[in-house]
Amino acid sequence: MLSQLYIPDLKSLKDDEKETLLQLFEKVRDKEWDSIIEQFRRKDKDRYEIYKTFLKILGFEEKRIGEILKRIYTIILGELESLASVGENESVE
């Protein structure tokens, strides 16, 4: 499964993009994160900023990023909640 993941080639990043990512990492590196499902439910600002930064680096237009993230959050939260309910149902049985 891991072999099918797309991994960015960090060597192809511009210096300013690398610096942006390093600054973002420094900002969130010591954060105590809630569960992933809670991060999506609450629209955690740091997680949102991570995704926004990567979308900018990937070349998405600034004005479309909010719309894209809204759709992504809706889809991912739906999937996470479905998985959580399956897990809860299995533990009851």
C-alpha positions in Angstrom: 0.0 0.0 0.0 2.8 2.4 0.8 4.3 1.9 -2.6 1.2 3.5 -4.1 1.5 6.7 -2.2 2.7 9.8 -4.0 5.6 11.4 -2.2 6.8 14.9 -3.1 10.3 15.1 -4.4 11.8 17.6 -2.0 14.8 18.2 -4.3 12.4 19.9 -6.7 11.2 22.4 -4.2 12.3 26.0 -4.6 14.3 27.5 -1.7 11.4 29.7 -0.6 9.0 26.7 -0.6 11.5 24.7 1.6 11.8 27.7 3.9 8.0 28.0 4.2 7.7 24.3 5.0 10.5 24.5 7.6 8.8 27.5 9.3 5.5 25.7 9.3 7.2 22.6 10.9 8.8 24.8 13.6 5.4 26.3 14.3 3.6 22.9 14.8 6.4 20.6 15.9 5.6 20.6 19.6 1.8 20.8 19.3 -0.2 18.3 21.2 -2.6 17.1 18.5 -6.1 15.8 19.1 -7.3 12.7 17.4 -7.4 13.0 13.6 -11.2 12.8 13.6 -11.4 15.7 16.2 -9.0 17.8 14.1 -11.3 17.4 11.1 -14.5 18.0 13.2 -13.1 21.2 14.7 -11.2 22.3 11.5 -8.0 22.6 13.5 -6.3 25.7 12.3 -2.8 24.2 12.3 -3.8 21.2 10.2 -5.7 23.5 7.9 -2.6 25.6 7.5 -0.5 22.5 6.7 -2.9 21.5 3.9 -3.2 25.1 2.6 0.6 25.4 2.4 1.0 22.2 0.5 -1.8 23.1 -1.9 -0.1 26.5 -2.6 3.2 24.7 -3.2 1.5 22.3 -5.5 0.4 25.3 -7.6 -3.3 25.6 -6.6 -4.7 29.2 -6.9 -5.0 30.9 -3.6 -8.7 31.8 -4.2 -9.6 28.2 -4.8 -7.8 26.6 -1.9 -10.6 27.4 0.6 -13.2 25.7 -1.6 -10.9 22.7 -2.2 -10.2 22.3 1.5 -13.9 22.6 2.4 -14.7 19.7 0.0 -11.7 17.6 1.2 -12.6 18.1 4.9 -16.2 17.1 4.2 -15.1 13.9 2.4 -12.4 12.9 4.9 -14.6 13.6 7.9 -17.3 11.5 6.4 -14.9 8.6 5.9 -13.4 8.9 9.3 -16.8 8.9 11.0 -17.8 5.9 8.9 -14.7 4.0 10.0 -15.3 5.0 13.6 -18.9 3.7 13.5 -17.7 0.4 12.0 -15.2 0.1 14.8 -17.9 0.9 17.4 -20.3 -1.7 15.9 -17.6 -4.4 15.8 -16.7 -3.8 19.5 -20.4 -4.2 20.5 -20.8 -7.5 18.7 
